[in-house]
């Protein structure tokens, strides 16, 4: 009842927003670009915070001239109402980020620069320097893939390769999605243990690295929420209290929904990160025991069971939202996921060295190049399989509900059997 009331309040905020009064009109607005502009294939999108108003709009413009985070602008154009498409409420999707209008190709005048948060601006600037470094020392198509892996920026990946990623169920490696951050956090912690870190050191290092990573990519709300989920999973794992940790994660999700109730329906990233973490908590130990034939060397069995459990729990939601199944996705991910921490961390080091000492960056670029070539060739090979992708259209929400009810029952039964095995041991 409380949840319904809170959601209704959020809907009323959308319905009574001040910008609604200006939809369809030419307006002049002053404000600041309050997130890093997102460069897409044909246009650049900017989130624009209006001065003296707690509302934002989304600006779509040509790539040039370029603007950056913290620029104070004067814009003039037609303010439009965000559309509601069949099966997708784009208006609510934007509203959850405080965006209550869209503007296409407005006239833009730069008033002044550097009006944003200093730390955020510094981290975005540092990320852009890393991008320059890796593009200078890494050839195509390896460079766009590394850029996507490190920063979730897939604008330089061609449409053909995006289709291959979709076919093989590996698109998550090229996006800062809730599931991607959760899986990466899981792999990062394990990778640090593999390097010889003590468990305590690996835990704190993982928390720090994930936090810096989220800040460096501009701290988008979706990544922050996924980071909170993943961080809570690490805390529960560190203290060996995953069962209690699940309650903490549910509590955290509840608090997030109280603050922004539109997340539950409109933010797929929030849904994916929550489900991925629950999969790691409840399903990963079961799969770890099940795949006994997979060698434990290099933590292969541990990594595989973890990534597969996260995928299983997010699989029905992905099908429901995107209408595609990739039967070969688990197999493809077996071959590439264990390498992602190596590629990401070594790629980050190589990009940093490329800024400080270009020659050292060029030397370290070779092993990163080889790993990326393997990743690309693997995806390319599996994408050629004729039955790599199956399309399902018009999936009703009842099937989604039924899928998760079945998955919940199976998980409960298997966990009960695990308890009985322990008691009978």
Legacy VTK file of the C-alpha trace (Angstrom):
# vtk DataFile Version 3.0
C-alpha trace
ASCII
DATASET POLYDATA
POINTS 425 float
0.000 0.000 0.000
2.840 2.366 0.953
4.649 1.457 -2.273
1.551 2.224 -4.335
1.172 5.581 -2.604
4.848 6.470 -3.153
4.650 5.484 -6.826
1.535 7.595 -7.240
3.389 10.597 -5.778
6.163 10.141 -8.343
3.585 9.953 -11.141
1.972 13.172 -9.904
5.368 14.885 -10.008
5.576 13.959 -13.696
2.006 15.053 -14.355
2.439 18.370 -12.506
5.965 19.179 -13.692
6.522 22.816 -14.553
8.035 22.001 -17.943
4.780 20.363 -19.063
3.348 23.851 -19.474
5.890 24.566 -22.228
5.675 21.364 -24.269
5.270 22.204 -27.963
6.523 25.787 -27.495
9.726 27.592 -28.473
11.605 28.410 -25.277
14.898 29.982 -24.171
16.607 28.221 -21.269
19.740 28.784 -19.212
21.459 25.867 -17.544
24.411 23.517 -17.236
25.404 20.266 -18.932
25.385 18.145 -15.767
26.621 14.823 -17.172
29.172 13.944 -19.813
27.550 14.194 -23.281
26.853 10.795 -24.822
28.091 10.446 -28.374
25.931 8.112 -30.461
26.311 7.033 -34.086
24.683 10.106 -35.660
23.966 12.506 -32.798
25.200 13.583 -29.373
22.829 13.669 -26.409
23.274 16.015 -23.440
21.463 16.086 -20.091
20.788 19.730 -19.364
20.015 21.006 -15.856
17.814 24.103 -16.024
18.777 26.954 -13.702
16.466 27.637 -10.741
14.423 24.548 -11.547
14.827 20.997 -10.267
14.128 19.536 -13.710
16.278 18.532 -16.669
15.797 18.102 -20.385
17.536 15.854 -22.902
19.139 17.685 -25.824
19.879 15.874 -29.101
22.285 17.698 -31.412
24.837 17.121 -34.165
28.282 16.065 -32.995
29.786 19.495 -33.644
30.318 21.924 -32.069
31.250 19.872 -29.009
30.305 20.727 -25.437
31.385 19.093 -22.202
30.301 18.474 -18.645
30.042 21.725 -16.672
29.419 24.016 -19.654
26.858 26.727 -18.918
24.690 27.196 -22.000
21.862 29.295 -23.340
19.629 27.201 -25.574
16.710 28.076 -27.795
14.404 25.558 -29.422
11.110 23.692 -29.323
10.522 21.789 -26.101
8.829 18.464 -26.809
6.994 15.954 -24.666
8.889 12.621 -24.353
6.997 10.052 -26.382
5.290 6.942 -25.056
5.899 4.069 -27.455
3.968 0.819 -27.628
5.384 -1.407 -24.923
7.845 1.236 -23.680
7.072 4.304 -21.587
9.938 6.569 -22.658
8.459 9.401 -20.607
8.793 7.461 -17.343
12.204 6.153 -18.435
13.483 9.750 -18.649
11.501 10.950 -15.631
13.337 8.555 -13.301
16.474 10.628 -14.072
14.639 13.916 -13.522
14.270 14.581 -17.274
10.898 16.108 -18.206
11.361 17.261 -21.765
13.379 16.724 -24.950
14.756 19.198 -27.455
16.053 18.413 -30.945
18.762 20.523 -32.592
18.340 23.733 -30.569
20.373 26.886 -31.051
23.155 26.757 -28.462
25.292 29.557 -27.068
28.198 28.867 -24.704
28.058 31.263 -21.742
30.913 29.957 -19.598
32.835 26.770 -18.844
33.798 24.696 -15.764
30.573 25.136 -13.790
30.256 21.504 -12.695
31.647 19.545 -9.756
35.463 19.722 -9.733
36.061 16.050 -8.837
33.591 14.800 -11.421
35.105 17.048 -14.078
38.615 15.848 -13.198
37.628 12.171 -13.438
35.845 12.690 -16.772
38.901 14.541 -18.096
41.149 11.700 -16.906
38.914 9.157 -18.620
39.098 11.114 -21.888
42.912 11.128 -21.677
42.834 7.355 -21.168
40.635 7.085 -24.263
43.141 9.113 -26.289
45.992 6.936 -25.035
44.374 3.609 -25.892
43.215 4.810 -29.319
46.744 6.017 -30.076
48.373 2.667 -29.221
45.657 0.145 -30.094
44.451 -0.641 -33.647
40.893 -1.091 -34.902
38.717 -3.031 -34.019
40.510 -3.781 -30.728
40.495 -0.133 -29.599
36.668 0.323 -29.695
36.192 -2.948 -27.784
38.647 -1.911 -25.071
36.956 1.492 -24.888
33.614 -0.255 -24.383
35.016 -2.661 -21.784
36.649 0.100 -19.752
34.064 2.854 -20.016
30.891 1.343 -21.453
31.174 3.590 -24.526
30.143 1.589 -27.568
29.716 4.507 -29.951
32.808 3.497 -31.941
31.762 -0.142 -32.300
30.224 -0.700 -35.723
26.606 -1.782 -36.104
27.770 -5.102 -37.592
29.761 -5.899 -34.468
26.871 -4.811 -32.224
24.713 -7.374 -34.035
27.349 -10.043 -33.402
27.386 -9.144 -29.711
23.595 -9.431 -29.625
23.648 -12.799 -31.416
26.128 -14.293 -28.971
24.559 -12.812 -25.832
27.700 -10.820 -25.061
26.396 -7.269 -25.519
26.745 -6.793 -21.754
30.551 -6.530 -22.092
30.122 -3.298 -24.081
27.755 -1.485 -21.735
27.806 -0.190 -18.182
24.720 -2.184 -17.288
23.611 -3.355 -13.872
24.408 -6.956 -14.749
27.804 -6.016 -16.189
28.957 -4.117 -13.094
27.732 -6.930 -10.827
29.562 -9.615 -12.816
32.690 -7.483 -13.102
32.748 -6.860 -9.341
32.441 -10.596 -8.748
35.297 -11.345 -11.190
37.482 -8.483 -9.936
37.447 -9.692 -6.339
38.356 -13.186 -7.440
41.043 -11.891 -9.799
42.747 -9.998 -6.964
42.752 -13.170 -4.878
44.315 -14.985 -7.822
47.079 -12.353 -7.949
47.962 -13.169 -4.353
46.013 -10.551 -2.413
44.782 -11.579 1.021
41.017 -11.814 1.251
40.802 -8.652 3.329
43.011 -6.754 0.868
41.018 -8.043 -2.118
37.771 -6.945 -0.465
38.846 -3.355 0.237
40.686 -3.039 -3.091
37.575 -4.195 -4.973
35.388 -1.655 -3.175
37.842 1.173 -3.922
38.397 0.180 -7.581
34.676 -0.187 -8.331
33.952 3.173 -6.665
36.689 4.924 -8.662
35.502 3.231 -11.842
31.924 4.441 -11.363
33.141 7.968 -10.618
35.446 7.911 -13.654
32.644 7.056 -16.083
30.691 10.036 -14.772
28.736 8.305 -11.998
25.503 7.801 -13.985
22.617 6.914 -11.682
22.278 3.412 -13.167
25.948 2.624 -12.474
25.723 4.023 -8.923
22.728 1.801 -8.152
24.475 -1.247 -9.621
27.605 -0.366 -7.639
25.614 -0.252 -4.401
24.149 -3.679 -5.144
27.529 -5.152 -6.057
29.203 -3.533 -3.035
26.646 -5.048 -0.681
27.264 -8.444 -2.272
31.004 -8.080 -1.615
30.330 -7.101 2.012
28.061 -10.118 2.514
30.627 -12.371 0.818
33.478 -10.930 2.886
31.749 -11.600 6.194
30.508 -15.016 5.055
26.872 -14.072 5.632
25.301 -14.320 2.172
21.894 -15.313 3.540
21.825 -12.231 5.762
23.355 -10.246 2.911
20.345 -11.018 0.728
18.103 -9.304 3.275
20.437 -6.300 3.281
20.270 -6.106 -0.500
16.482 -6.332 -0.452
16.454 -3.561 2.171
18.779 -1.429 0.005
16.539 -1.992 -3.019
13.521 -0.959 -0.920
15.227 2.265 0.171
16.147 3.054 -3.455
12.536 2.522 -4.480
11.288 4.772 -1.681
13.608 7.502 -2.976
12.752 6.823 -6.634
9.790 4.465 -7.126
10.020 4.722 -10.923
13.106 2.481 -10.843
11.107 -0.705 -10.411
9.249 -0.341 -13.702
11.386 2.058 -15.743
14.996 1.139 -14.934
16.028 -2.189 -16.454
19.554 -1.673 -15.099
18.213 -1.612 -11.534
16.221 -4.779 -12.168
19.206 -6.569 -13.750
21.659 -5.621 -11.000
19.255 -6.794 -8.282
18.555 -10.110 -10.031
22.240 -10.687 -10.840
23.221 -10.239 -7.192
20.447 -12.572 -6.020
21.654 -15.135 -8.560
25.186 -14.920 -7.150
23.898 -15.367 -3.611
21.450 -18.225 -4.122
22.535 -20.033 -7.297
26.325 -19.724 -7.537
27.092 -22.228 -4.704
24.736 -24.766 -6.314
26.315 -24.460 -9.762
29.786 -24.588 -8.238
29.016 -28.045 -6.842
27.222 -29.135 -10.008
30.099 -28.395 -12.414
32.653 -30.566 -10.669
34.273 -31.580 -13.966
35.352 -28.021 -14.696
38.890 -27.578 -13.332
39.339 -25.307 -10.323
42.689 -24.022 -11.572
42.719 -20.267 -12.260
39.325 -20.220 -10.491
37.640 -21.345 -13.732
34.842 -23.275 -12.035
34.216 -20.497 -9.534
34.098 -17.780 -12.198
31.967 -19.821 -14.562
29.406 -20.762 -11.905
29.178 -17.146 -10.770
28.703 -15.579 -14.187
26.274 -18.303 -15.282
24.166 -17.904 -12.123
23.890 -14.149 -12.750
22.882 -14.826 -16.353
20.264 -17.413 -15.383
18.563 -14.994 -13.004
18.525 -12.170 -15.554
17.707 -14.329 -18.589
13.851 -14.141 -18.414
13.917 -10.368 -17.949
16.250 -9.900 -20.917
13.987 -12.043 -23.116
10.894 -10.147 -21.972
12.424 -6.718 -22.669
14.395 -7.427 -25.829
12.564 -10.395 -27.362
15.695 -12.365 -28.209
17.253 -15.579 -26.948
20.844 -16.521 -27.572
21.089 -20.298 -26.937
24.860 -20.120 -27.326
25.255 -17.252 -24.838
26.354 -19.449 -21.881
28.896 -21.257 -24.064
30.285 -18.055 -25.570
30.587 -16.471 -22.142
32.514 -19.487 -20.834
35.267 -18.670 -23.313
35.430 -14.910 -22.754
34.283 -13.988 -19.232
37.293 -15.417 -17.331
39.542 -13.129 -19.400
37.600 -9.910 -18.785
39.367 -8.969 -15.505
42.758 -9.550 -17.158
41.790 -7.458 -20.196
40.162 -4.691 -18.161
42.892 -4.268 -15.548
45.827 -4.665 -17.966
44.024 -2.400 -20.451
43.609 0.264 -17.773
47.298 0.017 -16.803
48.362 0.191 -20.457
46.208 3.299 -21.026
47.667 5.024 -17.915
51.238 4.173 -18.943
50.462 5.528 -22.415
49.795 8.917 -20.804
52.891 8.913 -18.550
55.371 7.114 -20.837
54.191 6.407 -24.351
56.869 3.796 -25.100
55.893 1.696 -22.082
52.257 1.955 -23.127
53.122 0.643 -26.588
54.966 -2.351 -25.095
52.135 -3.304 -22.727
49.622 -2.818 -25.543
50.790 -6.072 -27.183
49.478 -8.564 -24.575
46.246 -6.556 -24.307
45.977 -6.616 -28.093
46.378 -10.420 -28.134
43.681 -10.918 -25.480
41.284 -8.587 -27.295
41.970 -10.362 -30.589
41.063 -13.670 -28.940
37.854 -12.135 -27.540
36.873 -10.658 -30.927
37.657 -13.864 -32.845
35.643 -15.936 -30.355
32.586 -13.687 -30.661
32.951 -13.643 -34.445
33.169 -17.456 -34.602
30.094 -18.080 -32.448
28.065 -15.388 -34.243
28.372 -17.409 -37.477
26.300 -20.267 -35.993
22.930 -20.276 -37.768
20.876 -20.822 -34.601
22.852 -18.296 -32.537
19.764 -16.128 -31.992
16.081 -16.942 -31.668
13.512 -14.144 -31.786
10.438 -14.137 -29.554
7.874 -11.394 -30.028
5.028 -10.088 -27.880
5.953 -11.963 -24.701
3.238 -11.368 -22.114
4.163 -10.300 -18.593
2.367 -13.421 -17.288
5.123 -15.577 -18.855
7.749 -13.426 -17.158
6.018 -13.859 -13.804
5.657 -17.597 -14.343
9.347 -17.926 -15.306
10.483 -16.269 -12.073
8.041 -18.274 -9.966
9.492 -21.479 -11.445
13.050 -20.202 -11.006
12.320 -19.262 -7.381
10.858 -22.706 -6.664
13.813 -24.516 -8.286
16.289 -22.354 -6.369
14.470 -22.990 -3.073
14.376 -26.751 -3.654
18.037 -26.952 -4.617
19.064 -24.874 -1.605
17.045 -27.174 0.660
18.894 -30.163 -0.803
22.186 -28.402 -0.175
21.216 -27.977 3.483
20.273 -31.665 3.744
23.627 -32.680 2.225
25.396 -30.581 4.838
23.360 -32.074 7.699
23.943 -35.635 6.452
27.648 -35.140 5.976
LINES 1 426
425 0 1 2 3 4 5 6 7 8 9 10 11 12 13 14 15 16 17 18 19 20 21 22 23 24 25 26 27 28 29 30 31 32 33 34 35 36 37 38 39 40 41 42 43 44 45 46 47 48 49 50 51 52 53 54 55 56 57 58 59 60 61 62 63 64 65 66 67 68 69 70 71 72 73 74 75 76 77 78 79 80 81 82 83 84 85 86 87 88 89 90 91 92 93 94 95 96 97 98 99 100 101 102 103 104 105 106 107 108 109 110 111 112 113 114 115 116 117 118 119 120 121 122 123 124 125 126 127 128 129 130 131 132 133 134 135 136 137 138 139 140 141 142 143 144 145 146 147 148 149 150 151 152 153 154 155 156 157 158 159 160 161 162 163 164 165 166 167 168 169 170 171 172 173 174 175 176 177 178 179 180 181 182 183 184 185 186 187 188 189 190 191 192 193 194 195 196 197 198 199 200 201 202 203 204 205 206 207 208 209 210 211 212 213 214 215 216 217 218 219 220 221 222 223 224 225 226 227 228 229 230 231 232 233 234 235 236 237 238 239 240 241 242 243 244 245 246 247 248 249 250 251 252 253 254 255 256 257 258 259 260 261 262 263 264 265 266 267 268 269 270 271 272 273 274 275 276 277 278 279 280 281 282 283 284 285 286 287 288 289 290 291 292 293 294 295 296 297 298 299 300 301 302 303 304 305 306 307 308 309 310 311 312 313 314 315 316 317 318 319 320 321 322 323 324 325 326 327 328 329 330 331 332 333 334 335 336 337 338 339 340 341 342 343 344 345 346 347 348 349 350 351 352 353 354 355 356 357 358 359 360 361 362 363 364 365 366 367 368 369 370 371 372 373 374 375 376 377 378 379 380 381 382 383 384 385 386 387 388 389 390 391 392 393 394 395 396 397 398 399 400 401 402 403 404 405 406 407 408 409 410 411 412 413 414 415 416 417 418 419 420 421 422 423 424
